[in-house]
């Protein structure tokens, strides 16, 4: 974690051994970390992937402890990270298939002060917000509106 933070602060790219969730395999790659972000459950590092040639989110605990952590100055302008810079409005309401009484209970549970709970989030974190609030699960009590 410290080395990732230092790479951000010193505008460096860093070589890590990262275990991908999609393949389950460790792959050494160079990234240029730019930001830390939390989804309420875990920390993410927003970084430019030189291997994939795109901005990606990395979970620091999946960075292998015996990575080389070699660093070098970024030395080039990186593409704009539009998904980090842009915000989207998330509007949630109790699931429409619930009874009025159940919807009232859900509003209490989630601290609604109005009919709809509304907040802004960086576009790059939108997926994590939906997962954190359980919007992608069977039995969810909230839905986007």
FIVOZA-452721 format. One line per 4 residues: their letters; for each residue x, y, z of N, C-alpha, C. Coordinates in Angstrom, 1 decimal, decimal comma. Example, Ala and Ser with C-alpha at 12.3 -4.5 7.8 and 13.67 -1.06 7.14 Angstrom:
# FIVOZA-452721
AS) 13,2:-5,7:7,8:12,3:-4,5:7,8:13,2:-3,3:7,8; 12,8:-2,2:7,1:13,7:-1,1:7,1:12,9:0,0:7,9 $
END
This chain:
# FIVOZA-452721
XXXX) 0,8:-1,2:0,0:0,0:0,0:0,0:0,9:1,3:0,0; 1,9:1,2:0,8:2,8:2,4:0,9:3,4:2,7:-0,4; 3,9:1,6:-1,1:4,5:1,8:-2,4:3,6:2,3:-3,5; 2,4:1,9:-3,4:1,4:2,5:-4,4:1,1:4,0:-4,1 $
XXXX) 1,0:4,3:-2,8:0,8:5,7:-2,4:2,0:6,5:-2,8; 3,2:6,0:-2,6:4,4:6,8:-3,0:4,5:7,0:-4,6; 4,0:5,9:-5,3:4,0:6,1:-6,8:3,0:7,1:-7,2; 1,9:7,2:-6,5:0,9:8,3:-6,8:1,6:9,7:-6,5 $
XXXX) 2,1:9,8:-5,3:2,7:11,1:-4,9:3,8:11,5:-5,7; 4,6:10,6:-6,3:5,8:11,0:-7,0:5,6:10,8:-8,5; 4,3:10,6:-8,9:4,0:10,4:-10,4:4,9:9,4:-11,1; 4,9:8,2:-10,5:5,7:7,1:-11,0:4,8:6,0:-11,5 $
XXXX) 5,3:5,2:-12,4:4,7:3,9:-12,7:5,4:2,9:-11,9; 4,7:1,8:-11,6:5,2:0,8:-10,7:4,9:-0,6:-11,3; 5,8:-1,5:-11,1:5,6:-2,9:-11,6:5,0:-3,7:-10,5; 3,9:-4,3:-10,7:3,3:-5,2:-9,7:3,0:-6,5:-10,3 $
XXXX) 2,9:-7,5:-9,4:2,3:-8,8:-9,7:0,9:-8,8:-9,2; -0,1:-8,8:-10,1:-1,5:-8,7:-9,8:-2,3:-9,9:-10,1; -3,1:-10,4:-9,2:-3,9:-11,5:-9,4:-5,3:-11,0:-9,9; -5,6:-11,3:-11,1:-6,8:-10,9:-11,7:-8,0:-11,7:-11,3 $
XXXX) -9,1:-11,1:-11,0:-10,3:-11,8:-10,7:-10,9:-12,6:-11,8; -10,7:-12,1:-13,0:-11,3:-12,8:-14,2:-10,5:-14,1:-14,5; -9,2:-14,1:-14,4:-8,5:-15,3:-14,7:-8,0:-16,1:-13,5; -7,8:-15,4:-12,4:-7,3:-16,0:-11,2:-5,8:-16,2:-11,2 $
XXXX) -5,2:-15,7:-12,3:-3,7:-15,9:-12,5:-3,0:-14,6:-12,1; -1,8:-14,7:-11,7:-0,9:-13,6:-11,4:-0,2:-13,2:-12,7; -0,2:-11,9:-12,9:0,4:-11,3:-14,1:1,2:-10,1:-13,6; 2,5:-10,0:-14,0:3,3:-8,9:-13,8:2,9:-7,8:-14,8 $
XXXX) 2,7:-6,6:-14,3:2,4:-5,5:-15,2:2,8:-4,2:-14,6; 2,9:-3,2:-15,5:3,2:-1,8:-15,1:1,9:-1,0:-15,0; 1,8:-0,3:-13,9:0,6:0,6:-13,8:1,1:2,0:-13,3; 0,3:3,0:-13,6:0,5:4,3:-13,1:-0,6:4,6:-12,2 $
XXXX) -0,5:4,4:-10,9:-1,6:4,7:-10,0:-1,9:6,1:-9,9; -3,1:6,5:-9,8:-3,5:7,9:-9,7:-4,3:8,3:-8,5; -5,2:7,4:-8,0:-6,1:7,7:-6,9:-6,4:6,4:-6,1; -6,7:6,6:-4,9:-7,3:5,6:-4,0:-8,8:5,9:-3,9 $
XXXX) -9,6:4,9:-3,9:-11,1:5,1:-3,7:-11,6:3,9:-2,9; -12,6:4,2:-2,1:-13,3:3,1:-1,3:-14,7:2,9:-1,8; -15,2:1,7:-1,8:-16,6:1,5:-2,1:-17,4:1,2:-0,9; -16,8:1,4:0,3:-17,4:1,1:1,5:-17,1:-0,3:2,1 $
XXXX) -16,6:-1,1:1,3:-16,2:-2,5:1,7:-14,7:-2,7:1,5; -14,1:-2,1:0,5:-12,7:-2,3:0,2:-12,1:-1,2:-0,5; -10,8:-1,1:-0,5:-10,1:-0,1:-1,2:-9,7:-0,5:-2,6; -9,7:0,5:-3,5:-9,4:0,3:-4,9:-8,3:1,4:-5,2 $
XXXX) -7,5:1,0:-6,2:-6,5:1,9:-6,8:-6,9:2,2:-8,2; -7,1:3,4:-8,6:-7,4:3,7:-10,0:-6,1:4,0:-10,6; -5,8:3,2:-11,7:-4,5:3,3:-12,3:-4,6:3,1:-13,8; -3,6:3,7:-14,5:-3,5:3,4:-15,9:-2,7:2,1:-16,1 $
XXXX) -3,3:1,2:-16,9:-2,6:-0,1:-17,1:-1,8:0,0:-18,5; -0,5:-0,1:-18,4:0,3:0,0:-19,6:0,1:-1,3:-20,4; -0,3:-2,4:-19,8:-0,5:-3,7:-20,5:-1,9:-3,6:-21,3; -2,9:-3,1:-20,6:-4,2:-3,1:-21,2:-4,5:-1,8:-22,0 $
XXXX) -3,7:-0,8:-21,8:-3,8:0,5:-22,4:-5,1:1,2:-22,1; -5,5:1,1:-20,8:-6,8:1,7:-20,3:-6,7:1,9:-18,8; -7,6:2,8:-18,4:-7,7:3,0:-16,9:-8,5:1,8:-16,3; -8,0:1,4:-15,2:-8,6:0,2:-14,5:-8,5:0,4:-13,0 $
XXXX) -9,3:-0,4:-12,3:-9,3:-0,4:-10,9:-8,6:-1,7:-10,4; -7,7:-1,5:-9,4:-7,0:-2,6:-8,8:-7,3:-2,6:-7,4; -7,4:-3,9:-6,9:-7,6:-4,1:-5,4:-6,2:-4,3:-4,8; -5,8:-3,5:-3,9:-4,4:-3,6:-3,4:-4,1:-4,9:-2,7 $
XXXX) -5,1:-5,6:-2,1:-4,8:-6,9:-1,5:-4,5:-8,0:-2,5; -4,8:-7,7:-3,8:-4,5:-8,7:-4,8:-3,1:-8,4:-5,5; -2,4:-7,4:-5,0:-1,1:-7,1:-5,5:-0,2:-8,1:-4,7; 0,5:-8,9:-5,3:1,3:-10,0:-4,7:2,5:-9,4:-3,9 $
XXXX) 2,7:-9,9:-2,7:3,6:-9,3:-1,7:5,1:-9,4:-2,2; 5,4:-10,3:-3,1:6,8:-10,4:-3,6:6,9:-9,8:-5,0; 6,0:-8,8:-5,3:6,2:-8,0:-6,6:7,5:-7,3:-6,5; 8,0:-7,0:-7,7:9,3:-6,2:-7,7:9,1:-4,8:-7,2 $
XXXX) 8,0:-4,2:-7,4:7,7:-2,8:-7,0:8,8:-1,9:-7,6; 9,3:-2,3:-8,8:10,2:-1,3:-9,5:9,4:-0,1:-9,9; 10,1:1,1:-9,8:9,4:2,3:-10,2:10,2:3,1:-11,2; 9,6:3,9:-12,0:10,2:4,8:-12,9:9,2:5,9:-13,2 $
XXXX) 9,7:7,1:-13,5:8,8:8,2:-13,8:7,9:7,8:-14,9; 6,7:8,4:-14,8:5,7:8,1:-15,9:6,2:8,6:-17,2; 6,7:9,8:-17,2:7,4:10,3:-18,4:6,6:10,6:-19,6; 5,3:10,4:-19,6:4,4:10,7:-20,7:3,1:11,2:-20,2 $
XXXX) 2,4:11,9:-21,0:1,0:12,3:-20,6:0,1:11,1:-20,8; -0,6:10,8:-19,8:-1,6:9,7:-19,8:-2,9:10,2:-20,4; -3,7:9,3:-21,0:-5,0:9,7:-21,5:-5,9:10,2:-20,3; -6,8:11,0:-20,7:-7,8:11,5:-19,7:-8,6:10,4:-19,2 $
XXXX) -8,8:10,4:-17,9:-9,7:9,3:-17,2:-11,1:9,9:-17,1; -11,8:9,9:-18,1:-13,2:10,4:-18,1:-14,1:9,8:-17,1; -13,9:8,5:-16,9:-14,8:7,8:-15,9:-14,5:8,2:-14,5; -13,3:8,7:-14,2:-12,9:9,2:-12,9:-13,4:10,6:-12,7 $
XXXX) -13,3:11,4:-13,8:-13,6:12,8:-13,7:-15,1:13,1:-13,8; -15,8:12,3:-14,4:-17,3:12,5:-14,5:-18,1:11,9:-13,4; -19,1:12,6:-13,0:-20,0:12,1:-11,9:-21,3:11,7:-12,5; -22,0:10,7:-11,9:-23,3:10,3:-12,3:-24,2:10,4:-11,0 $
XXXX) -25,4:10,7:-11,3:-26,4:10,7:-10,2:-27,0:9,3:-10,0; -27,0:8,9:-8,8:-27,6:7,6:-8,5:-28,9:7,9:-7,7; -30,0:7,4:-8,3:-31,3:7,7:-7,6:-31,9:6,3:-7,3; -32,2:6,1:-6,0:-32,7:4,8:-5,5:-34,0:5,0:-4,9 $
XXXX) -34,8:3,9:-5,0:-36,1:3,9:-4,4:-36,4:2,5:-3,9; -37,3:2,3:-3,0:-37,6:0,9:-2,7:-38,2:0,1:-3,9; -37,9:-1,1:-3,9:-38,4:-2,0:-5,0:-39,9:-1,8:-5,3; -40,2:-1,5:-6,5:-41,6:-1,2:-6,8:-42,6:-2,4:-6,6 $
XXXX) -42,1:-3,6:-6,5:-42,9:-4,8:-6,3:-43,3:-5,0:-4,8; -42,7:-4,2:-3,9:-43,0:-4,3:-2,5:-44,3:-3,6:-2,2; -44,9:-4,0:-1,1:-46,1:-3,3:-0,7:-45,8:-1,9:-0,2; -46,8:-1,1:0,0:-46,5:0,3:0,5:-45,8:0,2:1,9 $
XXXX) -46,3:-0,7:2,7:-45,8:-0,9:4,1:-44,3:-1,4:4,0; -44,0:-2,3:3,1:-42,6:-2,8:3,0:-41,7:-1,6:2,4; -42,3:-0,8:1,5:-41,5:0,3:1,0:-41,2:1,3:2,1; -42,2:1,5:3,0:-41,9:2,4:4,1:-40,9:1,9:5,0 $
XXXX) -40,9:0,6:5,2:-39,8:-0,1:6,1:-38,5:0,1:5,5; -38,4:-0,1:4,1:-37,1:0,1:3,4:-36,6:1,5:3,5; -37,5:2,5:3,4:-37,1:3,9:3,5:-36,5:4,1:4,9; -37,1:3,6:5,9:-36,6:3,7:7,3:-35,2:3,1:7,4 $
XXXX) -35,1:1,9:6,9:-33,9:1,1:7,0:-32,7:1,8:6,3; -32,9:2,5:5,2:-31,9:3,1:4,5:-31,8:4,6:4,7; -32,6:5,1:5,6:-32,5:6,5:6,0:-33,0:7,5:5,0; -34,0:7,1:4,2:-34,6:8,0:3,2:-35,2:9,2:4,0 $
XXXX) -35,0:10,4:3,5:-35,7:11,6:4,0:-36,8:12,1:3,0; -36,7:11,5:1,8:-37,7:11,8:0,8:-38,1:10,5:0,1; -38,9:10,5:-0,9:-39,3:9,3:-1,6:-38,2:8,6:-2,3; -37,2:9,4:-2,8:-36,0:8,9:-3,5:-34,8:9,3:-2,8 $
XXXX) -33,8:8,4:-2,7:-32,5:8,6:-2,2:-31,6:9,0:-3,4; -31,0:10,1:-3,4:-30,2:10,6:-4,5:-28,8:11,1:-4,0; -27,8:10,6:-4,8:-26,4:11,1:-4,5:-25,6:10,9:-5,8; -24,4:11,6:-5,8:-23,5:11,6:-6,9:-22,3:10,7:-6,6 $
XXXX) -21,8:10,0:-7,6:-20,6:9,2:-7,5:-19,8:9,3:-8,8; -18,5:9,1:-8,7:-17,7:9,0:-9,9:-18,2:7,9:-10,7; -18,2:8,1:-12,0:-18,7:7,1:-13,0:-17,9:5,8:-12,8; -16,6:5,9:-12,5:-15,7:4,7:-12,4:-16,1:3,9:-11,2 $
XXXX) -16,9:4,4:-10,2:-17,3:3,7:-9,0:-18,7:3,3:-9,0; -19,4:3,6:-10,1:-20,8:3,3:-10,2:-21,1:1,8:-10,0; -20,3:0,9:-10,6:-20,5:-0,5:-10,5:-20,4:-1,0:-9,0; -19,4:-0,4:-8,3:-19,2:-0,8:-6,9:-20,3:-0,3:-6,0 $
XXXX) -20,9:0,8:-6,3:-22,0:1,4:-5,6:-23,2:0,4:-5,8; -23,5:0,0:-7,0:-24,6:-0,9:-7,3:-24,4:-2,2:-6,5; -23,2:-2,7:-6,5:-22,9:-3,9:-5,8:-23,0:-3,8:-4,3; -22,5:-2,6:-3,8:-22,5:-2,3:-2,3:-24,0:-2,3:-1,8 $
XXXX) -24,8:-1,6:-2,6:-26,2:-1,5:-2,2:-27,1:-2,7:-2,6; -26,4:-3,7:-3,2:-27,1:-5,0:-3,5:-28,1:-4,9:-4,6; -27,9:-3,9:-5,5:-28,8:-3,7:-6,6:-28,7:-4,9:-7,7; -27,6:-5,6:-7,6:-27,4:-6,6:-8,6:-27,8:-8,0:-8,1 $
XXXX) -28,4:-8,1:-6,9:-28,7:-9,4:-6,3:-30,2:-9,7:-6,3; -30,5:-10,9:-6,4:-31,9:-11,4:-6,2:-32,3:-11,1:-4,8; -33,5:-10,6:-4,6:-33,9:-10,2:-3,3:-33,6:-8,8:-2,9; -33,1:-8,0:-3,8:-32,7:-6,6:-3,5:-34,0:-5,9:-3,1 $
XXXX) -33,9:-4,9:-2,2:-35,0:-4,2:-1,7:-35,0:-2,8:-2,3; -34,0:-2,5:-3,1:-33,8:-1,1:-3,7:-33,7:-1,3:-5,2; -34,1:-0,3:-6,0:-33,9:-0,3:-7,4:-33,5:1,1:-7,8; -32,9:1,2:-9,0:-32,6:2,6:-9,5:-33,9:3,1:-10,2 $
X) -34,0:4,4:-10,1:-35,1:5,0:-10,8:-34,7:6,2:-11,7 $
END
